[in-house]
Amino acid sequence: MKEELLQKINDRTLVAGVVGLGYVGLPLAVEKAKAGFTTIGFDVQSAKVEMVNAGHNYIGDVVDSDLAELVKAGKLRATSDFSFIRDVDFVAICVPTPLDSHQEPDISYVRESTMAISRYLKKGTMVVLESTTYPGTTEELIKPLLEEGSGLVCGRDFYLGFSPERVDPGNLIYKTKNTPKVVGAVTKDGGEVISAMYRAVLEGEVFTVSSPAVAEMEKILENTYRNINIGLINEIGRLCHEMGISVWEVIDAAKTKPYGFQAFYPGPGLGGHCIPLDPYYLTWKAREYGFHTTLIENSMVINDSQPEYCVDRAMHILNRHKKAINGAKVLLLGVAYKNDIDDYRESPAIRVYKELLKVGAEVSYFDPWVPSFKNMYGVSGESLPELTPEVVRGFDLVMVTAAHHNVDYAMVQKNAVAIFDTKNVMKDITPRENIEVL
Ligand SMILES: NC(=O)c1ccc[n+]([C@@H]2O[C@H](COP(=O)([O-])OP(=O)(O)OC[C@H]3O[C@@H](n4cnc5c(N)ncnc54)[C@H](O)[C@@H]3O)[C@@H](O)[C@H]2O)c1
């Protein structure tokens, strides 16, 4: 089985499958097709399937013409019909891993897509989970589901592994293609062929580790590391504010140390489908071992309270203008979870929005990337169509909540009564009398 698969990888006769055509899956499917593999994308959303088959791109990190050309050349197609799993030799699972209403892992997408794959799994297929999840998922959940559904045996009839996705949407240097990849598989042979497949597709180095659990844990470590360091800097930021010290200047000074320090920045909280959620997967799993991840949980307490902290600071700014927050007109600049992207999942800006509504503010937003958003933290909204001096003058407070580059901040400074910049994106704008920084 191993030799046959290695041969198919080398001569590009291997057919690749990607389940879940979102921010992670679509770029991955495009890279596989670009590397010469006929690729089939699977998604339960028929709208996405139709768009891919029409050559229409909907993910920022995919080049429109790449997708259109690959579809036209017959190298890439999409379907909702899982019976085509029979046609693939490699399948990557890239479905969501959110939290449920009790902040516990919602593994249902992984379970359902695995069961759908298991019904059509044929001998000699490689299955790789890419969704971020708790350590143990691949061997404890996926392996038995695949074996029961297919009647095949892992290691003998098919290979199974975990390879965490590291895509950083909007990153102009590191894309799916050139980001190093980690692979951990259930058997040694599995690790070898799955790694060979990624090497055939990607430019980034591929590191093979000894088990799926190591790969699952290293991904959670990456994201928890960010979560904790952001928690630390948010706490230092609050203390600096009390002490009248600029945390931004402190970070710039600390950054001059050429080793042992990596800069993280304060902000209105954590956002996106990864950093705010993944540590909960770990703390949930840790409880099975009677283990308390105290440091991680403390950091989440700080980060989770950052939107309320920002609203509290906004209230003090308005207070200085003899204005109550109840009834104040507040304009949020940016509701995406980070700069220059259209993704607003778990966006802290929307939590700020919600907190402002709670205390009676009249909230509007402008975001050139997010024309509207629906039901995030129970809030929906539509962006103002444009940001003009008249619009800015109509608000009691402008809060910068995402550091987008395509906003005219100099114009905002000239016309706003008061500005609360939670991202320090206006650092080079003068004069600064009406600007307060987080
Ligand atoms: N977005 C990121 O920046 C990022 C980065 C690294 C890792 N991840 C991880 O990658 C995984 C996917 O994230 P994403 O941002 O691509 O999510 P996404 O919501 O953009 O895409 C997931 C896709 O899976 C589809 N899907 C859901 N259930 C399915 C099923 N049963 N069968 C087939 N398709 C199904 C959805 O319709 C959707 O198109 C998550 O575990 C996430 O934590 C995301």
The ligand as an ORCA input file, in Angstrom:
! r2SCAN-3c Opt
* xyz 0 1
  N      -9.515     30.122      9.606
  C      -8.295     30.031     10.087
  O      -7.554     31.010     10.115
  C      -7.746     28.722     10.616
  C      -6.365     28.595     10.822
  C      -5.837     27.411     11.284
  C      -6.703     26.366     11.595
  N      -8.054     26.496     11.423
  C      -8.900     25.349     11.742
  O      -9.345     24.760     10.534
  C     -10.675     24.253     10.686
  C     -11.574     24.831      9.620
  O     -11.650     26.238      9.795
  P     -12.150     27.214      8.655
  O     -11.812     28.581      9.119
  O     -11.686     26.766      7.326
  O     -13.731     26.980      8.752
  P     -14.838     27.440      7.678
  O     -16.115     27.564      8.429
  O     -14.339     28.603      6.876
  O     -14.936     26.206      6.686
  C     -15.401     24.945      7.056
  C     -16.196     24.359      5.917
  O     -16.600     23.034      6.286
  C     -17.900     22.804      5.754
  N     -18.509     21.679      6.447
  C     -19.095     21.645      7.665
  N     -19.535     20.412      7.945
  C     -19.213     19.631      6.880
  C     -19.401     18.265      6.579
  N     -19.998     17.448      7.436
  N     -18.964     17.830      5.397
  C     -18.362     18.660      4.497
  N     -18.145     19.961      4.747
  C     -18.567     20.439      5.926
  C     -18.596     24.119      5.953
  O     -19.727     24.218      5.116
  C     -17.491     25.120      5.595
  O     -17.503     25.453      4.225
  C     -11.089     24.579     12.117
  O     -10.804     23.497     12.939
  C     -10.169     25.727     12.481
  O      -9.947     25.804     13.869
  C      -8.581     27.649     10.914
*
